Amino acid sequence: MIGTLDLARARGLDVPGRLAVTGYDDIDAASMISPALATVVDPAREIGRSVARLLIARLDGTGGAREVVSTHRLLRHASA
Protein backbone atom coordinates (compact mmCIF):
# COMPACT_ATOMS: atom_id res chain seq x y z
CA MET A 1 0.00 0.00 0.00
CA ILE A 2 2.93 2.31 0.57
CA GLY A 3 3.81 1.89 -3.10
CA THR A 4 0.24 2.86 -3.96
CA LEU A 5 0.66 6.12 -2.06
CA ASP A 6 3.93 6.80 -3.92
CA LEU A 7 2.30 6.10 -7.28
CA ALA A 8 -0.71 8.29 -6.46
CA ARG A 9 1.62 11.13 -5.52
CA ALA A 10 3.64 10.66 -8.73
CA ARG A 11 0.43 10.85 -10.79
CA GLY A 12 -0.81 13.92 -8.96
CA LEU A 13 -3.74 12.20 -7.21
CA ASP A 14 -4.81 13.77 -3.94
CA VAL A 15 -4.90 11.23 -1.10
CA PRO A 16 -7.46 11.02 0.49
CA GLY A 17 -9.32 13.69 -1.53
CA ARG A 18 -9.43 11.79 -4.81
CA LEU A 19 -8.18 8.38 -3.70
CA ALA A 20 -8.49 6.63 -0.32
CA VAL A 21 -5.86 4.02 0.52
CA THR A 22 -6.13 1.48 3.34
CA GLY A 23 -3.56 -1.13 4.34
CA TYR A 24 -3.86 -4.32 6.35
CA ASP A 25 -2.03 -5.52 9.46
CA ASP A 26 -0.84 -2.15 10.82
CA ILE A 27 2.85 -2.40 9.95
CA ASP A 28 5.16 0.11 11.68
CA ALA A 29 5.80 2.01 8.45
CA ALA A 30 2.07 2.84 8.10
CA SER A 31 2.35 5.70 10.58
CA MET A 32 5.78 6.86 9.40
CA ILE A 33 4.82 7.84 5.86
CA SER A 34 2.91 10.85 4.58
CA PRO A 35 0.00 10.75 4.51
CA ALA A 36 -0.15 8.19 7.32
CA LEU A 37 -1.74 4.99 6.03
CA ALA A 38 -5.14 3.99 7.39
CA THR A 39 -4.95 0.32 8.25
CA VAL A 40 -7.00 -2.65 9.40
CA VAL A 41 -5.62 -4.27 12.55
CA ASP A 42 -5.57 -8.05 12.31
CA PRO A 43 -6.18 -9.81 15.67
CA ALA A 44 -3.57 -12.49 14.89
CA ARG A 45 -3.33 -13.91 18.43
CA GLU A 46 -7.10 -14.21 18.74
CA ILE A 47 -7.27 -15.97 15.38
CA GLY A 48 -4.41 -18.28 16.37
CA ARG A 49 -6.07 -19.25 19.65
CA SER A 50 -9.36 -19.98 17.90
CA VAL A 51 -7.66 -22.11 15.29
CA ALA A 52 -5.73 -24.04 17.97
CA ARG A 53 -8.92 -24.74 19.96
CA LEU A 54 -10.73 -25.90 16.82
CA LEU A 55 -7.83 -28.14 15.82
CA ILE A 56 -7.60 -29.74 19.28
CA ALA A 57 -11.36 -30.35 19.32
CA ARG A 58 -11.17 -31.86 15.84
CA LEU A 59 -8.27 -34.13 16.81
CA ASP A 60 -10.00 -35.46 19.93
CA GLY A 61 -13.24 -36.06 18.01
CA THR A 62 -15.38 -33.42 19.73
CA GLY A 63 -15.29 -30.75 17.04
CA GLY A 64 -16.79 -30.29 13.64
CA ALA A 65 -17.13 -27.43 11.21
CA ARG A 66 -17.65 -24.09 12.94
CA GLU A 67 -17.81 -20.46 12.04
CA VAL A 68 -15.46 -18.18 13.93
CA VAL A 69 -15.90 -14.42 13.83
CA SER A 70 -13.05 -12.16 14.87
CA THR A 71 -13.13 -8.43 15.52
CA HIS A 72 -10.92 -6.25 13.38
CA ARG A 73 -10.27 -2.56 13.98
CA LEU A 74 -9.79 0.21 11.48
CA LEU A 75 -7.13 2.74 12.43
CA ARG A 76 -8.15 5.88 10.57
CA HIS A 77 -5.22 7.93 9.44
CA ALA A 78 -4.83 10.61 6.80
CA SER A 79 -4.88 8.28 3.77
CA ALA A 80 -8.57 7.36 4.03
Secondary structure, 3 states (H helix, E strand, C coil): CHHHHHHHHHCCCCCCCCCCCEEECCCHHHHCCCCCCEEEECCHHHHHHHHHHHHHHHHCCCCCCCCCCCCCEEECCCCC
